[in-house]
Amino acid sequence: MLSQTCEYALRAMVWLAYTNEELMPTSALADRTGVPFNYLAKVLQSLAQADLIVGRRGVGGGYRLARPAEEISMLDVINAISPVERITACPLGLVGHGPNLCPLHRQLDLAAKALIDTFQGISLSNLLDERERSRPLCDAELLKELGLTLEGRTILDKKESGAS
């Protein structure tokens, strides 16, 4: 449904949402998201051009979100890479079709509308919701390292939690 590039952009944005205001170097972001470094660098350029992230070059440089995660929707990220648009007139320019879409283009337009309606309503912060059973891009070790929680519970070692 979405391109690999959109998937990579969403992974990067989710990880940047974890880091809040900290600058994340491209190399570290590539490691954390499983996206090839050179590919990620191009994705980050697109996200920066869309004003979703800001970057700083050089030593101590990296990227961070341009605004709070609550204000960035999945659709914002997707549109920065591969814009989703509704079909308002016959894409083939067929005389007589005009704004009356044929069944094929009507269904494609309905699918685009559903995608827009769904992803527009999901912010990056929604994806990090603590009540979920899992967190994007994180296994239990990484959750503990980052001090994140699942279902409102902080992740602890068995030793730390008193379990044997």
N, C-alpha and C positions, 0 to 999 in steps of 0.2 A: 504494500500500500504506500508506504513512504520510502523514499530513496535511502540508500546506505549513508549518503552525506547528511540527510536530515537526522537519521539515527545518531550519527557521530556528533552532530551539533547539539542534539538533546542531551547526550551523555556529558558533553563538555559543560553545558549550561547547568545541569544538575550538580555536577561536581563543584562548579564555581559557587553555586548556591550553598553548598556545605561550608565553603571556606569564608563566607561572609565578605568582609572587606579586604582580606589578605590577597596579595598578588600571588598568583600561581604561575610558575614558569611553565612554558609549553612542554618541556620534557617531562616534568612531573605530572602534568595534566594528561599527557599521552600515556604515561605508565598507569595512572589511576583509571583511565577510561578504556584502555585497550585499543586506542586508535593510533594507527601509524603516525609518527611524528610529522613527516612532511605533509601528509594528508590533513592532519589536524591544523597545521599552520595555515593552510588555505581556508579551512572552515572558520578558524578564528578571525581571519581577515574579513570574511563575509559577515560574521557576527558583529565585528567592530564597525563595519560600514553601515550596518543597520542600527547602530547605537545601542546595542544590547550589552556590549562589554566595552571596557576601556583597558588599554594596555600601556605598559612602560617598557622601553627597550633598555638593554644593558644589564650590568650586574645588579641583582636585586629586583630585576624587572619581572614582568609577567602580566597576567590578565586577572580582572575581577569583573563582577557584574556592574553595569552602568547605573542600575537602580535596584531597589529592593526586590527580592525574589517574589514577593506578593504581587508586584506590579508587572511581572513578565509572564505572559501566557505561553503555553506550548505552541499556540498558533503564531505568536510573535517569532519564535525560533524557527518554525517551519517556513514561514513566509520570508525570513531572511535568506533561506537557502533555495527554496523552490516554492514560490508563491502559489497559493490555492485561490482560484478565482471562480466565481459563478459564471455560468454560460447564460448570456442575456439575449443573444441573437444567434441565428444559424452560423456556426463557424465556417461553413462552406460558402456562405453568401448566396444560397439558392433562392432564386426569385420565388416569391410566394410563401417562403418559410418565415422570413423576417423574425419577429419576436416569438412566433409560434414554433417552439422547438419540436422536432421530430421525436419519436419515442426513445431513440438512442440518446440524443443529446439531452432530453428531458431527464432521463435516468442518471446520466453523468452529472447533470446540474444538481439533482437531488442528493447524489453522493457527495458532491463538493459542499453543499449546504450542510449536510450532516457532519462532515469533517470539520468545517468551520465552526458550527455550533458547539460541537464537543470540545475541540481543542482550545477554543477561545475562552471557555469556562474553567480551564485547568491551569493554575499558576504553578511556577516552579516550587513555591512553598507547599502547595497541595501535594506535590510528589514526595516531599520529605516528611509528610505527616507521621508523627510518632505512633499513632494508633495502628498502623499497618503491621503486618506480620513480617515484612521484610523491608529493607531500604534499598533504593536504587544503587547499583554499583558496589554494594558492601556485603562482605561476609561477616561472620561473627567476630573474627579477629580484628578486622578493620573497624567495625562498630566500636569495639572496646578501645582500640587505639585512639579513635576520634572522640570518645566519650559520648557517643550517641546512644539512643535508647530504642527499644522496640516495645510497642504497646504500653508506653509510659514507664517501662522498667529499664533501668540502666543495665547494660550488659556487663556481667562479672565473670571472673574465673570460677570454676567449681570450688577452688580453695577459698576464694574471697567470699563466696556466698554461703559457706559452711556446709556445702554438699560434699558427700564422699564418693 
